[in-house]
Amino acid sequence: MTQPFFRRLEARAKAVNSLLCVGLDPHPELLREQTAAEARAFCLRLIDATYDLACAFKPNSAFFEALGAEGYAVLRDVIAYIRQRDPSIPVILDAKRGDITSTAEAYAAAAFDYLQADAITLNPYMGYEMLTPFLRHAGKGVFMLCRTTNPDARMVQELATDTFQPLWEVIALQVKALNESERVGLVASALDSSDLAYLRQLDPHSWLLIPGIGAQGGDLESCVQGGVRADGLGVLINSSRSLGRADEPRAEALRLRDAINAARAAQPLRAAATGDVRRRRVAQALYEAGCVRFGKFKLKSGVESPIYLDLRRLIAFPHALHDICLWLAELIKPLTFQHIAAIPYAALPIGITVGQLMHRSVLYPRREQKDYGTGALVEGVFARGDTAVLLDDLATTGESKFEAIARLESVGLRVRDIVVVVDRGQGARQTLEARGYRLHALLTLPELLEALERLGALAPERRAEVEQWLRSLSA
């Protein structure tokens, strides 16, 4: 009986003590001449230099196909040559196929019967029925695209789903639910190690093929420690361009293999919990939108602060606004309410965006009562006795929330929960709880400072200065 692909991959990893995947990408800029023969020679030199250090090889079909029929024949020759050097080395065809029925069957036959690859990368956009033709081939494996390295991937992969999870996370959970960990793995970018740690928490068993190390900027140590399983396996760290460009590919492969092994032998990084990922993403969104500034600022409460948060800027940064509102929607989801009541002005665009994501009614208490028309204190459509979640950008002392609550309650609305993006930690929670209200925040100011420092956006001495100021307020 043919052994499942990932069992063979695991056996190979243990046999050569390596999690290095050598990418075979005969990119035009790496070839001395643009011919199939030169592409073949390039790949064979790389195979000869690294075959005893590699856990797997990953030829990228696009660069062979670009050379026409001769290039496709070379791709087959390259895979056959790997078999000659060492039959135990798994070959992953990087083709990113993604079709259904007879087309998928043809792709599977081409990859597994004609080219003799052991696994293939697939695109899940057309749904999971496209998996079936590939899994009919005994002993073969697939890697589903989940989280990729290109910056524009977020336009699709971070789209909110009905559960307010980004699409990439739903894909990961659906692959886990297939219960095919011996035949189905995930492609996950190296450019976000905290997402890798979170992905590993979601799925403790599946193998992760990780591109983005080296030339694309991914940090090897944090990605290995974030993605590795409890048994020290479960990740394939791919290197293509850095090996292809190296003057001495073997020396570079040896360096990478040893660095990967050192990282997995070290104390593993703590797996990222949902709250950790949320805090980092919110901090990153605020930083990218310029909502955080340092200096000397007078707050609404009259207190002088070394940090100023201006979330009104979010309206000019739709990606940042969307990211923050996605996490707000997840935070608000468990609460009991009919409406979202956003406090003007900073929270209005936030509230409207959250309302659209959650398909919930949005209200807002006016700052001044109209002396014309209906004279409404609260704008929106509601009934007496309805419950509203009060939404604002920040919480400082909590006193400013009572005016908005009073207006909402004066028209018969109930308020139990107040939700903010950042709790500055200056007494708001205690003040609100003393009056029977519950405060929920995406992150506190100390958590924001920690996340900004980890992002490299805040110097340690500046963080210490702000934290000292926070301590002085509670002294």
C-alpha positions in Angstrom: 0.0 0.0 0.0 1.3 3.4 -1.0 2.3 5.5 2.0 0.6 8.9 2.4 2.6 11.9 1.2 3.1 13.7 4.5 4.2 10.5 6.2 6.9 10.2 3.5 7.8 13.9 4.0 8.1 13.4 7.7 10.3 10.4 7.2 12.6 12.4 4.9 12.7 15.3 7.4 13.9 13.0 10.1 16.3 11.1 7.9 18.3 14.2 6.8 17.5 16.3 9.8 16.2 19.1 7.5 13.0 21.2 7.0 14.5 23.0 4.0 12.6 23.0 0.7 14.7 23.9 -2.3 12.8 25.9 -4.9 13.7 25.2 -8.5 12.8 28.5 -10.2 14.8 28.9 -13.5 13.8 32.6 -13.5 15.0 34.4 -16.7 17.4 36.7 -14.7 19.1 33.6 -13.2 19.8 32.0 -16.6 22.8 32.8 -18.8 20.6 32.3 -21.9 16.8 31.9 -22.2 16.7 28.3 -23.4 15.2 25.1 -22.0 18.7 23.6 -22.0 20.1 26.3 -19.8 17.1 26.0 -17.5 17.8 22.2 -17.2 21.5 22.9 -16.5 20.6 25.5 -13.8 18.2 23.1 -12.0 20.6 20.1 -12.2 23.4 22.2 -10.7 21.2 23.2 -7.8 20.0 19.6 -7.3 23.5 18.3 -7.2 24.6 20.9 -4.7 21.7 20.4 -2.3 20.0 17.0 -2.6 21.4 15.6 0.6 20.4 18.8 2.6 16.9 19.2 1.2 13.8 17.9 2.8 11.9 18.5 -0.5 12.3 20.1 -3.9 9.7 22.5 -5.3 9.9 23.2 -9.1 7.8 26.2 -10.2 6.0 25.1 -13.3 5.6 28.6 -14.7 9.2 29.2 -15.5 9.4 25.9 -17.4 6.1 26.4 -19.2 7.3 29.8 -20.3 10.0 28.0 -22.4 7.4 26.2 -24.4 7.2 22.4 -25.1 10.9 22.0 -24.5 10.6 23.7 -21.2 7.8 21.4 -20.1 9.9 18.4 -21.1 12.7 19.8 -19.1 10.4 20.0 -16.0 9.8 16.3 -16.4 13.5 15.6 -16.8 14.3 17.6 -13.7 11.9 15.7 -11.5 13.3 12.4 -12.9 16.8 13.6 -12.1 15.8 14.2 -8.5 14.6 10.6 -8.4 17.9 9.4 -9.7 19.9 11.3 -7.0 17.7 10.1 -4.2 14.3 8.4 -4.6 13.2 9.4 -1.1 13.1 13.2 -1.8 9.5 14.4 -2.2 8.9 16.7 -5.2 6.2 19.4 -4.8 5.0 20.9 -8.1 4.3 24.6 -7.5 1.5 25.1 -10.1 -1.3 26.7 -8.0 -4.0 24.9 -10.0 -7.6 25.5 -9.2 -10.3 24.0 -11.3 -13.1 21.4 -11.1 -14.3 18.1 -12.7 -12.6 17.0 -15.9 -10.2 20.0 -15.9 -9.0 19.1 -12.4 -8.7 15.5 -13.4 -6.5 16.6 -16.3 -4.3 18.8 -14.1 -3.9 15.9 -11.6 -2.9 13.5 -14.4 -0.4 15.9 -15.7 1.2 16.6 -12.3 1.2 13.0 -10.9 1.1 10.7 -13.9 3.1 12.6 -16.6 5.5 14.7 -14.5 5.6 12.2 -11.6 5.4 14.9 -8.8 4.5 13.8 -5.3 2.4 16.9 -4.4 1.0 20.0 -5.9 0.0 23.5 -4.8 -3.7 24.3 -5.3 -5.9 27.4 -5.2 -9.1 26.9 -3.3 -11.1 29.7 -4.9 -13.5 27.2 -6.7 -14.2 25.2 -3.6 -13.1 21.9 -2.2 -14.6 19.6 -4.9 -11.5 20.4 -6.9 -9.5 18.4 -4.4 -11.1 15.1 -5.2 -9.3 14.4 -8.5 -5.9 15.0 -6.9 -6.7 12.9 -3.8 -7.7 10.0 -6.0 -4.0 9.5 -6.7 -2.8 7.3 -3.9 0.1 8.6 -2.0 0.0 12.1 -3.4 -0.4 15.3 -1.5 -1.6 18.8 -1.9 -0.8 22.2 -0.4 -3.7 24.6 -0.4 -3.0 28.3 -0.8 -3.9 30.0 2.5 -1.8 33.1 3.3 0.5 34.3 0.6 3.4 36.8 0.5 2.2 39.4 -2.0 1.0 42.7 -0.4 -2.2 42.8 -2.5 -3.3 39.4 -1.2 -5.0 41.1 1.7 -7.6 42.4 -0.7 -9.0 38.9 -1.0 -7.5 36.9 1.8 -8.5 39.3 4.5 -12.1 39.8 3.3 -14.5 39.4 6.2 -16.7 36.3 6.2 -20.1 35.8 7.9 -18.2 34.8 11.1 -16.0 38.0 10.9 -13.0 35.8 10.4 -10.7 36.7 7.4 -11.1 34.4 4.4 -7.6 32.9 4.9 -8.5 31.8 8.4 -11.7 30.1 7.2 -9.7 28.3 4.5 -7.3 27.0 7.2 -10.2 25.8 9.4 -11.9 24.1 6.4 -8.7 22.3 5.5 -8.4 21.1 9.1 -12.0 19.9 9.0 -11.2 17.8 6.0 -9.3 15.5 8.4 -6.7 14.8 5.7 -3.6 16.0 7.5 -1.6 13.2 5.9 -2.5 14.4 2.4 -3.4 18.1 2.6 -1.2 20.9 3.9 -1.3 24.7 3.7 0.8 27.4 2.0 1.4 30.1 4.5 3.5 33.3 4.1 6.6 33.9 6.1 6.0 37.6 6.2 3.8 37.5 9.2 5.2 35.2 12.0 2.3 36.0 14.4 -0.2 34.9 11.8 1.8 31.7 11.5 1.7 31.1 15.2 -2.0 31.8 15.2 -2.4 29.4 12.3 -0.5 26.7 14.1 -2.8 27.2 17.1 -5.9 26.8 14.8 -4.4 23.7 13.2 -1.8 21.8 15.4 -1.2 19.0 12.8 -1.1 20.1 9.1 2.2 20.8 7.4 2.8 24.4 6.4 4.8 25.2 3.2 6.3 28.6 4.0 7.5 30.9 1.2 8.9 34.4 1.8 12.2 33.7 3.7 15.3 35.5 2.5 14.8 37.7 -0.7 11.2 38.5 0.2 12.1 39.6 3.8 10.6 36.9 6.1 12.3 36.3 9.4 13.4 32.7 9.5 13.7 32.2 13.3 10.3 33.6 14.2 8.6 31.8 11.3 10.1 28.5 12.3 9.3 28.9 15.9 5.8 30.2 15.2 4.9 27.5 12.7 6.6 24.4 13.9 4.5 21.7 15.5 5.0 20.4 19.0 7.1 17.5 17.6 9.6 19.9 15.9 8.2 19.1 12.4 5.3 20.4 10.3 7.0 23.3 8.4 8.8 23.4 5.1 10.9 26.6 4.8 11.2 27.3 1.1 14.2 29.0 -0.5 14.3 29.7 -4.2 15.9 33.0 -5.2 18.5 33.1 -2.4 19.8 29.7 -3.4 19.5 30.3 -7.1 21.5 33.5 -6.9 24.2 32.2 -4.5 27.7 31.8 -5.7 28.0 28.6 -3.7 24.4 27.1 -3.4 25.6 24.2 -1.2 27.1 26.6 1.4 23.9 28.7 1.4 21.7 25.5 1.7 23.8 24.3 4.6 23.5 27.7 6.3 19.8 27.7 5.9 19.3 24.1 7.1 21.4 24.8 10.2 19.6 28.1 10.9 16.2 26.3 10.6 17.4 23.5 13.0 18.8 26.0 15.5 15.4 27.9 15.5 13.4 24.8 16.1 15.8 23.6 18.8 15.5 26.9 20.7 12.7 27.6 23.1 9.6 27.8 20.9 7.8 31.1 20.7 4.5 31.3 22.6 1.6 30.5 20.2 -0.3 33.6 19.3 -3.8 33.6 20.8 -6.6 35.4 19.1 -6.1 38.4 21.4 -2.4 38.7 20.5 -3.2 38.7 16.8 -6.0 41.3 17.3 -3.8 43.6 19.3 -1.0 43.5 16.7 -3.3 44.1 13.8 -5.1 47.0 15.4 -1.8 48.6 16.5 -0.5 48.2 12.9 -3.6 49.7 11.4 -3.5 52.7 13.8 0.2 53.2 13.1 -0.2 53.0 9.3 -3.0 55.6 9.4 -0.9 57.9 11.5 -3.4 57.8 14.4 -0.7 57.6 17.1 1.6 60.5 17.8 4.1 61.2 20.6 5.0 64.6 22.2 3.0 66.8 24.6 -0.7 67.0 24.1 -3.6 68.3 26.2 -6.5 65.8 26.4 -10.2 66.6 26.7 -10.0 65.8 30.4 -7.4 68.6 30.8 -4.5 66.1 31.5 -1.3 66.6 29.6 -0.3 63.4 27.8 3.0 62.3 26.0 0.9 60.3 23.5 -2.0 61.4 21.3 -4.5 59.1 19.6 -6.5 60.7 16.7 -8.7 58.0 15.2 -10.5 60.6 13.0 -7.7 60.0 10.5 -9.1 56.5 9.8 -11.6 57.9 7.2 -8.6 58.6 4.9 -7.2 55.0 5.3 -9.9 52.5 4.2 -7.7 49.4 4.7 -6.9 50.4 8.3 -10.5 51.4 9.0 -11.7 48.0 7.6 -9.2 46.0 9.6 -10.1 47.7 12.9 -13.8 47.4 12.2 -13.5 43.7 11.5 -12.0 43.1 14.9 -14.6 45.4 16.5 -17.4 43.3 14.9 -15.9 40.1 16.4 -15.7 41.8 19.8 -19.3 43.1 19.6 -20.8 39.9 18.2 -21.4 38.0 21.5 -23.2 41.0 23.1 -27.0 41.4 23.2 -28.2 44.4 21.3 -30.3 45.7 18.4 -28.4 48.8 17.4 -24.9 50.2 17.4 -24.8 53.7 18.8 -21.7 55.6 17.6 -20.6 58.8 19.4 -19.9 61.7 17.0 -17.5 62.4 15.5 -14.6 60.0 15.4 -16.8 56.9 16.0 -19.3 57.7 13.3 -17.4 56.2 10.4 -16.3 53.4 12.6 -19.8 52.6 13.7 -21.2 52.8 10.1 -18.5 50.4 8.9 -19.1 48.0 11.8 -22.9 48.2 11.2 -22.4 47.3 7.5 -20.2 44.4 8.3 -22.7 43.0 10.9 -25.8 44.1 9.0 -27.0 46.0 12.1 -28.8 49.3 12.5 -26.6 52.3 13.4 -27.7 55.2 15.6 -26.0 58.3 16.9 -26.8 60.6 19.7 -26.7 64.2 18.5 -24.3 66.6 20.3 -27.0 69.3 20.2 -30.7 68.9 20.0 -32.3 70.2 16.7 -34.6 73.2 17.1 -36.2 72.4 13.7 -37.8 69.4 12.0 -38.3 66.5 14.4 -36.0 67.9 17.1 -34.5 64.5 17.5 -31.9 63.8 20.2 -30.9 60.5 18.6 -30.8 59.9 14.9 -31.8 56.5 13.5 -34.7 54.0 13.5 -35.5 52.3 16.8 -38.2 51.4 19.3 -38.4 52.2 23.0 -36.9 49.3 25.0 -34.3 48.4 22.3 -30.8 47.8 23.4 -27.9 49.7 21.9 -24.1 49.1 22.2 -22.4 52.4 22.6 -19.3 52.7 20.4 -16.5 55.2 20.6 -12.9 55.5 19.5 -11.3 55.9 23.0 -12.0 55.7 26.7 -10.0 57.8 29.1 -11.8 58.6 32.4 -15.2 57.4 31.2 -17.0 60.6 32.1 -17.6 61.7 28.5 -19.6 58.6 27.8 -22.3 59.5 30.3 -23.6 62.4 28.2 -24.2 60.1 25.2 -25.7 57.4 27.4 -28.1 59.9 28.9 -29.3 61.0 25.5 -29.9 57.4 24.4 -31.7 56.5 27.6 -33.8 59.6 27.4 -35.5 58.2 24.3 -36.1 54.8 25.8 -33.0 53.0 24.6 -31.1 50.6 26.9 -27.3 50.7 27.2 -25.3 48.1 29.0 -22.1 47.8 27.0 -19.6 50.4 25.8 -17.1 49.3 23.2 -14.0 51.3 22.3 -10.9 50.8 20.1 -8.4 51.8 22.8 -8.8 52.0 26.6 -6.3 54.5 27.8 -6.4 53.0 31.2 -7.1 56.2 33.2 -10.1 55.0 35.2 -12.8 54.6 32.5 -13.5 50.9 33.3 -13.9 51.5 37.0 -16.0 54.6 36.5 -18.4 52.9 34.1 -18.6 49.7 36.1 -19.5 51.7 39.2 -22.6 52.9 37.3 -23.5 49.4 36.0 -22.0 49.6 32.5 -19.4 47.2 31.0 -16.4 48.5 29.0 -14.9 46.4 26.2 -11.8 47.5 24.3 -9.8 46.1 21.4 -6.7 46.9 23.3 -5.4 49.0 26.2 -2.8 51.7 25.9 0.0 49.6 27.4 -0.9 46.8 25.0 -0.8 49.3 22.1 2.7 50.5 23.2 3.9 46.9 23.4 2.6 46.1 20.0 4.1 49.2 18.4 7.5 48.4 19.9 7.3 44.9 18.5 6.4 46.3 15.1 9.5 48.5 15.3 7.4 51.7 15.3 8.2 52.8 18.9 11.6 53.1 20.5 12.0 51.3 23.8 12.9 54.5 25.6 9.8 56.3 24.3 7.6 53.4 25.4 9.2 53.6 28.9 8.5 57.3 29.0 4.8 56.8 28.3 4.5 53.9 30.7 6.1 56.0 33.4 3.5 58.7 32.8 0.7 56.1 33.0 2.0 54.9 36.3 2.1 58.5 37.6 -1.6 58.8 36.9 -2.5 55.9 39.1 -0.1 56.8 41.9 
